[in-house]
Amino acid sequence: MIPIYNSEIFLRESIESVLSQTYSNIEIICVNDGSTDSSLDILNHFSDKIIIISQKNQGLASALNTGIEAISGRWFKWFSPDDEVYPSSIEQLVNTAKDLDDNTIIYSNWDISDETGKKLRSFTESNYNDLSTFDFNVRLLDGQQINVNTALIPSLLFARGLRMNTLIDPVLVDYDFFLRAGLFYQTKFHLVEKQLIKSRIHTNQLSHKDILKNLKNLESLKNEFLSNLDENLQSQYLKNFKTYRKNRPISKKIIEVGLRLLSALFPNNIVNNLLLFYLRTIRKSR
């Protein structure tokens, strides 16, 4: 499922990559969320191969929920109109999912490309496959662990009532979803240690427009979820979360301290530019 809002620049390449999958038993649902550019014209070019749903602009969460209501398959894959998926990606995700519990979200490593689609480097996620659901959630509370465009989500979660939340910061819609899935639906998460998509970094990317603000909103979101847990469970998470952060690698602690110093000494726009440089050219794992 591809949520679309003024995505004309890379949309054709994205759809063509999905259409080129070796796994053929898929439905491609594109929700046009009130685009004012040529996105709908591009979608219509593929109208014999995809399902097109148009609505007035209501935001990312609404577009995703519209697509969720339309799915009929066993799994749901949210995919960005900026990115490209490698030909055997869905086949590999589905084959992995078949061997795991139904209540498992599968995700993978990924490659990073520039605006032209040229691969810049590979990005590796930490492998937490052997952790318990509780211990994975502790790490999830520390921040995003998954590139949502790599994820395969079981549709049974939607049958249980889970949906995308409309947030003030739409960049966090996926993180909000994963947190709720883990904390309130006891969902498991499983990493496929292969690069399965090519994630494009470009100047108009929503997630890179105010990184510092996004990080602050992420912290607020985490605290909100914890406050909604049973008191005993909340206490357990806080205790283990504190221990986990204390034992993190020194490199991560240095980055966190550096961010605090930068935030105190420099204007937000300078800090954002430094963070963007770090994300684009240095960071290769988490």
Stockholm file with secondary structure:
# STOCKHOLM 1.0

chainA/1-286         MIPIYNSEIFLRESIESVLSQTYSNIEIICVNDGSTDSSLDILNHFSDKIIIISQKNQGLASALNTGIEAISGRWFKWFSPDDEVYPSSIEQLVNTAKDLDDNTIIYSNWDISDETGKKLRSFTESNYNDLSTFDFNVRLLDGQQINVNTALIPSLLFARGLRMNTLIDPVLVDYDFFLRAGLFYQTKFHLVEKQLIKSRIHTNQLSHKDILKNLKNLESLKNEFLSNLDENLQSQYLKNFKTYRKNRPISKKIIEVGLRLLSALFPNNIVNNLLLFYLRTIRKSR
#=GR chainA/1-286 SS CEEESSCTTTHHHHHHHHHTCSCCCCCCEEEEESCCSSHHHHHHHTTTTSEEEEECCCCHHHHHHHHHHHCCSSEECCCCTTCEECTTHHHHHHHHHTTSCTTEEEEEEEEEECTTCCEEEEEBCCCCTTSCHHHHHHHHHTSCCCCGGGCBEETHHHHTTCCCCCCSSGGGHHHHHHHHHHHHHCCEEEEEEEEEEEEECCTTCGGGSSHHHHHHHHHHHHHHHHHTSCHHHHHHHHHHHHHHHHTSCHHHHHHHHHHHHHHHHSCHHHHHHHHHHHHHHTCCBC
#=GC SS_cons         CEEESSCTTTHHHHHHHHHTCSCCCCCCEEEEESCCSSHHHHHHHTTTTSEEEEECCCCHHHHHHHHHHHCCSSEECCCCTTCEECTTHHHHHHHHHTTSCTTEEEEEEEEEECTTCCEEEEEBCCCCTTSCHHHHHHHHHTSCCCCGGGCBEETHHHHTTCCCCCCSSGGGHHHHHHHHHHHHHCCEEEEEEEEEEEEECCTTCGGGSSHHHHHHHHHHHHHHHHHTSCHHHHHHHHHHHHHHHHTSCHHHHHHHHHHHHHHHHSCHHHHHHHHHHHHHHTCCBC
//
